[in-house]
Amino acid sequence: MSTHASAACYHCGAPVPDKAPWYIQLDDEQHPLCCPGCEAVAHAIVEGGLESYYRFRTELPERPDTRKTARADTWAVFDDPELQASFVHPDADGRVHATLAVEGITCAACAWLIEHRLNALNGVETSAVNLTHHRVRIGWDPQAVKLSRLLAEMAAIGYSAQPYEPDRAQKRLEHEERMTIRRLIVAAVGMMQVMMFSIPIYFAGSEGMSANFYALFHWLSLALATPVVLFSAQPFFRNALRDLRTRVLGMDVPVSIAIGGAWLASTWSVITGEGEVYFDSVAMFTFFLLFSRYIEARARRRDGQSGNAVSSVLPTSATRLDADDSEHIVPANRLAEGDRVLIRPGQDVPADGTIEQGESSLDESMLTGEYLPVTRGTGQRVTGGSQNMENPLVVRVTHAGRNARIAGILDLTDRAFASRPRLAQMAARMAHLFVVRLLMVAAGVAVAWWFIDPSRMLWIVLSVLVVTCPCALALATPAALTAGHGQLKRRGVLVTRADALETLANATRVIFDKTGTLTRGEMQLADTRPLDARLSASQARALAAALEARSEHPIARAFRPYRDATLAASEIHNTTGQGLEGNIQGAHWRLGKPDFASAAPTASPRKSCNETSAAKAASDTPAAPDSGQWLLLTENGRPRAWFRLQDSVRNDAATTVADLKARGLEVELLSGDNREAVGALAAELEIPDWRAGQTPADKLQRLQTLQEAGERVVMVGDGINDVPVLAGADVAIAMNGATDLARTRADAVLLSPRLSRIAEAVEIARATRRIMRQNMAWSVCYNVAALPLAAAGLVPPWLAAIGMSASSLVVVTNALRLTRWKTRPVVQAPLTSPVAP
């Protein structure tokens, strides 16, 4: 068979490798293919009698993903009745229908191929592809054909499909957006057409054209402006009625008065033939106001939380392993704690769990915002929603469904918007008071112009109501807050309380816990020092690993890499806070604190290497130099080896501390660890204020002392012992590995392991505060300047509509700068590295 080194794949157009064996025979001609996936799809198309697809298509399809098409049994999960209940709907005649989201559609030929493939199946009643939205609606007889068969047939021809079932919130948002766009279109068309009839009147006036044309243009303007008022402006009237019922005046009240009053007055003028007509101003005002709100709503949806977030992050199905390692495809929402699941390369992790077998890279960008994959191996945790990149993994489920971490993150996000920060509340109160005063001023202007020139009274009052509408003031803080929250979330900082951004911007001091915060919280074996010439360092580590084999303590994880299958400990007993003991090869071994491991008096393991020989001789057990946590291994009470454990400093800890200082913040370290370890870390990171041996009560007392002195304190921690001080801090930030209790007490949670996100959060919080203040200042200055001009009759209604809309767009555009905000570290510090054992 000939090779196709320079040919393009007949199915997808990709280059065909040299000496590729894949091809398809069509019309007595052999066509080259680039991969087994394209070969399988092409043969399925041709053998199904659908070769006309290759003549109809106008664009090349995507290259098929063999991971999604190779295993047909993966679709069997969709035959589950409970799973189908959420998206498969019965018809009156006993048939069922469903809407599926389809991947890989590129042109009309794709739609033709899908429909013909499905309609050829026995039991399929109808199938229709929505080419615009890449969805297919299928009706079928469930007794004749299963849904899994339909999905497998689509996958066989290269189109992977999933159920399309947005929740109620998402449906409501989509409906509102569609209606807003329709209202915008009606308002835009109405505005342009009304202006077309108004411009001749402005230039020629009633004297420059015949009375018939003059009346005709007014009647046409009425006909065009009426749909704008009754349809496009409907939300303003609905909101105004709501405000009047609740007696809380919002900005839609003056808007509705302006639009409704101008339309009624203009209609009366057209009917009676007397007075001014303002249909152009009505249509223009409605369009510009709708447009500014649409821009603001789009920004909210882009940076806010989608209604279908959980279902879009967690996969629909999972491969569960039984005790004999047999595989079963089950719905992911049926997984429970203790289940074992197999995760193949390219698949998403269906639940939180711990890896039992395998090592692979995981893409956690959906959760943490970090684009680089992270490596996870046996014993390490994985989070639902991350994607397996390289090798198969067997994971033991710890949390699934609503108990998974992603569900907790979404709950915390919802909590953030349950209340508004102080600045936003102040802006809302200002807008309410401004509306009340605006209505009073408008009434006063109407009375004044009634005596000055009654013919100008209506359009001047209209201009006052329109030009001073507090739309910009009402949008000033929500737009900035939404953009700020979205920017932080993309960087892996989840704000869980509404006022956290404002308080963080005013912070004066950041207090760090040590273990798990500035350090990784992962103990590492930094040094092994045998005390017996007959025992090597590797043998000592293997003996310690045998004692720690059944423990889940962080210290035990430091010895796991040194396990020896030939060594096993029996009769293991754990003394809490002291150490372990057990029998190995007929001897009794102990591992733990020196006083626990050895009955003889022991010297402090932290004594300096420079201590005198007399001091060494005075101790029956040799002292171990250097700092860190020291453990003693003894055999039948006799010392055999020292082990030094050390927690590595986070790579970006020094940079973060330096950045916070450069931004004018004081940095402090509070820890319950010993003085030597805390002091050494403080010196390494150049933290001048530090305290060791602190209990939770001591930390809280220190925090309250600082607050009484007028400081705004940010507390960063991760453990249960940090909960009291987190609850008492002005802003509490929990690390990505924090306990559930710590996260619930925090005002912000780091989804990313990067400590530098804290400095970035401070910068973004300050930028958000600055933009909120700019927006409010602009809104107030604009209204203060525009009001006297409008009241003096210097601003016509059409210019008032443009001015009001422009002020709203300025506010929204200024807030959207946060979505493109680029943070820069103020200083660069060298990265620290863990100490190798």
Residue pairs with C-beta under 8 A, 6 or more apart in sequence:
1 21
1 23
1 30
2 30
3 18
3 19
3 20
4 16
4 20
4 23
4 32
5 16
5 17
5 18
5 19
7 15
7 16
7 32
8 14
8 15
8 16
8 32
9 15
9 16
9 32
9 33
9 34
9 35
9 38
9 63
10 24
10 26
10 31
10 32
10 33
10 38
10 42
10 54
11 24
11 33
11 34
11 38
11 41
11 42
11 61
11 158
12 34
12 38
12 60
12 61
12 62
12 63
12 64
13 60
14 34
14 35
14 38
14 63
15 34
16 22
16 32
16 33
16 34
17 34
20 32
20 33
20 34
22 32
22 33
22 34
22 35
22 36
22 38
22 39
23 30
23 31
23 32
23 33
23 39
24 30
24 31
24 33
24 39
24 42
24 43
24 46
25 31
25 46
26 46
26 51
26 54
31 42
33 39
33 42
34 63
35 63
35 66
36 66
37 63
37 64
37 65
37 66
37 69
37 158
38 63
38 64
40 64
40 66
40 69
40 156
41 64
41 69
41 156
41 157
41 158
44 156
44 157
45 51
45 53
45 54
45 113
45 157
48 117
48 120
48 157
49 120
50 113
50 116
50 117
50 157
53 109
53 112
53 113
56 108
56 109
56 112
57 107
57 109
57 110
58 107
58 108
58 109
59 106
59 107
59 109
60 106
61 104
61 106
61 110
61 158
62 103
62 104
62 106
62 158
64 104
64 158
65 160
65 346
67 344
67 345
67 346
67 347
68 74
68 155
68 160
69 155
69 156
69 158
69 160
72 148
72 152
72 155
72 156
73 329
74 317
74 329
75 147
75 148
75 149
75 151
75 152
75 155
76 148
76 329
77 83
77 148
77 316
77 317
77 329
77 330
77 331
78 84
78 147
78 148
78 151
78 163
78 316
78 317
79 146
79 147
79 148
80 330
80 331
82 331
83 316
83 331
84 98
84 147
86 163
86 165
87 98
87 99
87 163
87 164
87 165
88 96
88 97
88 98
88 147
89 96
89 97
89 98
90 96
91 97
91 139
94 141
95 125
95 139
95 140
95 141
95 142
96 139
96 140
96 141
96 142
97 126
97 137
97 138
97 139
97 140
98 137
98 138
98 147
98 163
99 135
99 136
99 137
99 138
99 163
99 164
99 165
100 135
100 136
100 137
100 138
100 151
100 154
100 161
100 162
100 163
100 164
101 134
101 135
101 161
101 162
101 163
101 164
102 114
102 129
102 134
102 135
102 136
102 154
102 159
102 160
102 161
103 134
103 159
103 160
103 161
103 162
104 110
104 158
104 159
104 160
105 111
105 114
105 129
105 131
105 134
105 159
108 131
110 129
110 131
110 159
111 129
111 131
113 157
114 127
114 129
114 136
114 154
114 157
114 159
115 127
115 128
115 129
115 136
117 153
117 154
117 157
118 124
118 127
118 136
118 138
118 150
118 153
118 154
119 126
119 127
121 140
121 145
121 149
121 150
121 153
122 144
122 145
123 140
123 141
123 143
123 144
123 145
124 138
124 139
124 140
124 141
124 145
124 150
125 139
125 140
125 141
126 137
126 138
126 139
127 136
127 137
127 138
127 139
128 136
128 137
129 135
129 136
130 136
130 137
135 164
136 154
136 161
138 150
140 147
140 150
151 161
154 160
154 161
155 161
162 316
163 316
166 174
166 307
166 308
167 307
167 308
167 311
168 307
169 307
169 308
170 306
170 307
170 308
172 307
173 301
173 307
176 297
177 297
177 301
180 290
180 293
180 294
180 297
181 294
183 231
183 232
183 234
183 235
183 290
184 232
184 287
184 290
184 291
184 294
186 227
186 228
186 231
186 232
187 228
187 232
187 233
187 283
187 286
187 287
187 290
188 287
190 224
190 225
190 227
190 228
190 232
190 283
190 287
191 228
191 280
191 283
191 284
191 286
191 287
193 220
193 224
194 221
194 224
194 225
194 279
194 280
194 283
195 280
195 283
195 284
197 217
197 218
197 220
197 221
197 224
198 217
198 221
198 279
198 280
200 209
200 217
201 209
201 214
201 217
201 218
206 214
215 270
215 273
218 269
218 270
218 277
218 279
219 270
221 266
221 270
221 277
221 279
221 280
222 266
222 267
222 270
222 279
224 279
224 283
225 263
225 266
225 279
225 282
225 283
226 263
228 282
228 283
228 286
228 287
229 259
229 260
229 263
229 282
229 286
232 286
232 287
232 290
233 256
233 259
233 286
235 252
236 252
236 255
236 256
236 259
236 286
236 289
237 252
237 256
237 259
237 260
239 250
239 252
239 256
240 250
240 252
240 253
240 255
240 256
240 257
243 249
243 250
243 252
243 253
244 253
248 432
249 432
249 435
249 436
249 439
250 431
250 432
250 435
250 474
251 431
251 435
251 469
251 470
251 471
251 473
251 474
253 435
253 439
254 435
254 438
254 439
254 442
254 465
254 468
254 469
255 285
255 289
255 465
255 466
255 469
255 471
257 439
257 465
258 285
258 462
258 465
258 466
258 469
259 282
259 285
259 286
261 458
261 461
261 462
261 465
262 278
262 281
262 282
262 458
262 462
262 797
263 278
263 279
263 282
265 275
265 276
265 278
265 458
266 276
266 277
266 278
266 279
266 282
268 275
269 275
269 276
269 277
270 277
275 455
275 458
276 455
276 458
276 459
278 459
278 462
278 797
280 798
281 462
281 466
281 796
281 797
281 798
281 800
281 801
284 798
284 801
284 802
285 466
285 797
285 800
285 801
285 804
285 805
288 801
288 802
288 804
288 805
288 808
289 469
289 471
289 801
289 804
289 805
289 808
291 805
291 809
292 471
292 475
292 805
292 808
292 809
292 812
293 471
293 808
295 809
295 812
296 475
296 478
296 479
296 808
296 812
299 479
299 482
299 483
299 812
299 815
299 816
299 819
300 478
300 479
300 482
302 486
302 819
303 482
303 483
303 485
303 486
303 487
303 489
303 819
304 482
304 485
304 486
305 410
305 413
305 414
306 312
309 406
309 410
310 406
310 407
310 410
313 348
313 366
313 367
313 384
313 385
313 406
314 332
314 348
314 350
314 351
314 384
314 385
314 404
314 406
315 332
315 347
315 348
315 349
315 350
316 331
316 332
317 329
317 330
317 331
317 332
317 350
318 329
318 330
318 331
318 332
318 335
318 341
318 350
318 351
319 327
319 328
319 329
319 341
319 342
319 343
319 344
320 327
320 328
320 329
320 330
320 335
320 339
320 340
320 341
320 342
321 327
321 328
321 340
321 341
321 342
321 394
322 328
327 342
332 350
332 351
332 400
332 401
333 400
333 401
335 341
335 350
335 351
335 397
335 400
335 401
336 397
336 400
337 397
337 398
337 399
337 400
338 396
338 397
339 351
339 396
339 397
339 400
340 356
340 394
340 395
340 396
340 397
341 350
341 351
341 353
341 394
341 395
341 397
342 392
342 393
342 394
343 349
343 350
343 388
343 392
343 393
343 394
343 395
344 388
344 392
345 360
345 388
345 389
345 390
345 391
345 392
346 387
346 388
346 389
347 387
347 388
348 384
348 385
348 386
348 387
348 388
349 362
349 382
349 383
349 384
349 385
349 386
349 387
349 388
349 395
350 384
350 400
351 384
351 395
351 397
351 398
351 399
351 400
351 401
351 404
352 381
352 382
352 383
352 384
352 397
352 398
352 399
352 400
352 403
352 404
352 405
353 381
353 382
353 384
353 395
353 396
353 397
353 398
353 399
354 379
354 380
354 381
354 382
354 395
354 396
354 398
355 376
355 377
355 378
355 379
355 380
355 381
355 382
355 393
355 394
355 395
355 396
356 378
356 394
356 395
356 396
357 378
357 393
357 394
358 377
358 378
358 391
358 392
358 393
358 394
359 375
359 376
359 377
359 378
359 391
359 393
360 375
360 376
360 388
360 389
360 390
360 391
360 392
360 393
361 373
361 374
361 375
361 376
361 388
361 389
361 390
362 373
362 374
362 375
362 376
362 382
362 386
362 387
362 388
362 389
363 373
363 386
363 387
363 389
364 370
364 373
364 374
364 383
364 386
365 371
366 385
366 386
366 387
367 383
367 385
367 386
367 405
367 406
367 409
367 751
368 492
368 736
368 751
368 752
368 753
369 489
369 490
369 491
369 492
369 751
369 752
370 492
370 752
370 753
370 754
373 389
376 382
376 393
379 557
379 560
381 398
382 393
382 395
383 404
383 405
383 406
384 399
384 400
384 404
384 405
384 406
385 404
385 406
399 405
401 407
408 740
408 743
409 494
409 749
409 751
412 494
412 496
412 743
412 744
412 749
413 489
413 494
413 496
415 496
415 497
416 485
416 495
416 496
416 497
416 498
416 500
417 498
418 498
419 497
419 498
419 499
420 428
420 477
420 498
420 499
421 477
421 481
421 498
421 499
421 501
421 502
422 499
422 502
423 477
423 502
423 769
423 772
423 776
424 477
424 478
424 481
424 498
427 473
427 474
427 476
427 477
427 772
427 776
428 474
430 470
430 473
430 776
430 780
431 470
431 473
431 474
434 470
434 473
434 783
435 470
438 464
438 465
438 468
438 469
438 470
441 464
441 468
441 787
441 791
442 461
442 464
442 465
445 460
445 461
445 464
445 791
446 457
446 461
449 456
449 457
449 460
449 461
449 793
450 457
456 793
459 796
459 797
460 790
460 791
460 793
462 797
462 800
463 790
463 793
463 795
463 796
463 797
463 799
463 800
464 787
464 790
464 791
464 800
466 797
466 800
466 801
466 804
467 786
467 787
467 789
467 790
467 795
467 799
467 800
467 803
467 804
468 783
468 786
468 787
468 790
468 804
469 804
470 779
470 783
471 804
471 807
471 808
472 775
472 778
472 779
472 782
472 783
472 804
472 807
472 808
472 810
472 811
473 776
473 779
473 780
473 783
475 775
475 808
475 811
475 812
475 815
476 772
476 775
476 776
476 778
476 779
476 811
477 772
477 775
477 776
479 775
479 811
479 812
479 815
479 816
480 768
480 771
480 772
480 775
480 814
480 815
480 818
481 498
481 501
481 768
481 772
482 815
483 768
483 771
483 815
483 816
483 817
483 818
483 819
484 501
484 764
484 765
484 767
484 768
484 771
484 818
485 495
485 501
486 818
486 819
487 764
487 818
487 819
487 821
488 494
488 495
488 501
488 748
488 761
488 764
489 495
491 752
491 757
491 760
491 761
491 764
491 823
492 736
492 750
492 751
492 752
492 754
492 757
493 748
493 749
493 750
493 751
493 752
493 757
493 760
493 761
494 748
494 749
494 750
494 751
495 501
495 747
495 748
496 743
496 746
496 747
496 748
496 749
497 747
497 748
499 747
500 731
500 747
500 748
500 765
501 764
501 765
501 768
501 769
502 765
502 769
503 712
503 730
503 731
503 747
504 714
504 731
504 747
504 748
504 761
504 762
504 765
505 762
505 765
505 766
505 768
505 769
506 712
506 769
507 665
507 712
507 713
507 714
507 730
507 731
507 762
508 665
508 666
508 711
508 712
508 713
509 665
509 666
509 667
509 668
509 706
509 711
509 712
509 713
509 714
510 660
510 665
510 666
510 667
510 668
510 713
510 714
510 716
510 758
511 668
511 669
511 670
511 699
511 702
511 703
511 713
511 714
511 715
511 716
511 725
511 729
512 518
512 667
512 668
512 669
512 670
512 687
512 716
512 717
513 670
513 671
513 715
513 716
513 717
513 718
513 719
513 722
514 669
514 670
514 671
514 672
514 673
514 677
514 678
514 681
515 521
515 647
515 671
515 673
515 719
516 717
516 718
516 719
516 735
516 737
516 738
517 716
517 717
517 718
517 735
517 755
518 649
518 650
518 653
518 669
518 681
518 685
518 755
519 647
519 648
519 649
519 650
519 653
519 681
520 647
520 648
520 649
520 650
520 834
521 554
521 647
521 718
521 737
522 554
522 557
522 558
522 647
522 648
523 554
523 555
523 557
523 558
523 629
523 645
523 646
523 647
524 558
524 645
524 646
524 647
524 648
524 834
524 835
524 837
525 541
525 558
525 559
525 562
525 643
525 644
525 645
525 837
526 628
526 644
526 645
526 646
526 835
526 836
526 837
527 626
527 628
527 642
527 643
527 644
527 837
528 537
528 540
528 541
528 641
528 642
528 643
528 644
528 837
529 537
529 624
529 641
529 642
529 643
529 644
530 536
530 537
530 539
530 540
530 640
530 641
531 622
531 639
531 640
531 641
531 642
532 640
532 641
535 640
535 641
537 641
538 562
540 633
540 640
540 641
540 643
541 559
541 562
541 643
542 562
542 563
542 564
542 567
543 567
543 584
543 589
543 633
543 640
544 559
544 562
544 591
544 631
544 633
544 641
544 643
545 559
545 560
545 562
545 563
545 564
545 567
546 563
546 564
546 567
546 568
546 569
546 582
546 584
547 569
547 572
547 580
547 581
547 582
547 584
547 589
547 591
548 555
548 556
548 559
548 560
548 580
548 591
549 556
549 563
549 568
549 569
550 572
551 574
551 580
555 631
555 645
558 645
567 584
567 585
568 584
569 582
569 583
569 584
569 589
570 582
570 583
570 584
571 582
571 583
572 580
572 581
572 582
573 580
573 581
573 582
574 580
575 581
575 592
575 596
578 592
578 593
578 595
578 596
579 590
579 591
579 592
579 593
579 596
579 597
579 631
580 590
580 591
580 592
581 588
581 589
581 590
581 591
581 592
582 588
582 589
583 589
587 635
587 636
588 635
588 636
589 633
589 634
589 635
590 596
590 597
590 598
590 632
590 633
590 634
590 637
591 597
591 631
591 632
591 633
591 634
591 643
592 631
592 632
593 631
593 632
594 602
594 605
594 621
594 630
594 632
595 602
597 631
597 632
597 633
597 634
597 639
598 621
598 632
598 634
598 637
598 638
598 639
599 637
600 620
600 621
600 637
601 619
601 620
601 621
602 619
602 620
602 621
602 623
602 632
602 639
603 615
603 616
603 619
603 621
603 622
603 623
604 623
605 623
605 624
605 630
605 632
605 642
605 644
606 624
606 625
606 626
606 627
606 630
606 676
607 615
607 623
607 624
607 625
608 625
609 625
609 626
611 623
616 622
616 623
621 632
621 639
622 639
622 642
624 630
624 642
624 644
626 644
627 676
627 677
627 680
628 644
628 645
628 646
628 677
629 644
629 645
629 646
629 677
630 642
630 643
630 644
630 645
631 642
631 643
631 645
632 639
632 641
632 642
632 643
633 639
633 640
633 641
633 642
633 643
634 640
646 835
648 832
648 833
648 834
648 835
649 681
649 684
649 685
649 832
649 834
650 753
650 755
650 832
651 831
651 832
651 833
652 754
652 755
652 756
652 831
653 685
653 755
653 832
654 684
654 685
654 686
654 829
654 830
654 831
654 832
655 756
655 825
655 827
655 828
655 829
655 831
656 755
656 756
656 758
656 759
657 667
657 685
657 686
657 687
657 829
658 686
658 826
658 827
658 829
659 756
659 759
659 825
659 826
659 827
660 667
660 758
660 759
660 762
661 667
662 826
662 827
663 759
663 762
663 763
663 826
665 714
665 762
666 689
666 711
667 687
667 689
668 687
668 689
668 690
668 691
669 678
669 681
669 682
669 685
669 687
669 689
669 690
669 691
670 690
670 691
670 694
670 698
670 699
670 702
670 725
671 677
671 678
671 690
671 691
671 692
671 693
671 694
672 692
672 693
672 694
672 695
672 721
673 692
673 693
674 692
674 693
675 692
675 693
677 692
678 690
678 691
678 692
679 690
679 692
681 687
682 688
682 690
684 832
691 698
691 702
694 702
696 721
696 722
696 723
696 724
696 725
697 724
699 722
699 724
699 725
700 724
700 725
700 728
703 713
703 715
703 725
703 728
703 729
704 728
706 713
707 713
707 730
712 730
712 731
713 729
713 730
713 731
714 729
714 730
714 731
714 732
714 733
714 758
715 722
715 725
715 726
715 728
715 729
715 731
715 732
715 733
716 733
716 734
716 735
716 758
717 725
717 726
717 732
717 733
717 734
717 735
717 738
717 742
718 734
718 735
718 737
718 738
718 739
718 742
719 738
719 739
719 742
720 739
720 741
720 742
722 742
723 741
723 742
723 745
726 732
726 734
726 742
726 745
726 746
727 745
731 747
731 748
732 745
732 746
732 747
732 748
733 746
733 747
733 748
733 749
733 750
733 758
733 761
734 742
734 743
734 745
734 746
734 748
734 749
734 750
735 750
736 749
736 750
736 751
736 752
736 753
737 753
738 746
738 749
743 749
748 761
750 757
750 758
756 825
759 823
759 825
759 826
760 823
763 823
764 818
764 821
764 823
767 818
767 821
768 818
771 814
771 815
771 817
771 818
774 814
775 811
775 814
775 815
778 807
778 810
778 811
778 814
779 807
779 811
782 803
782 807
786 795
786 800
786 803
789 795
790 800
795 803
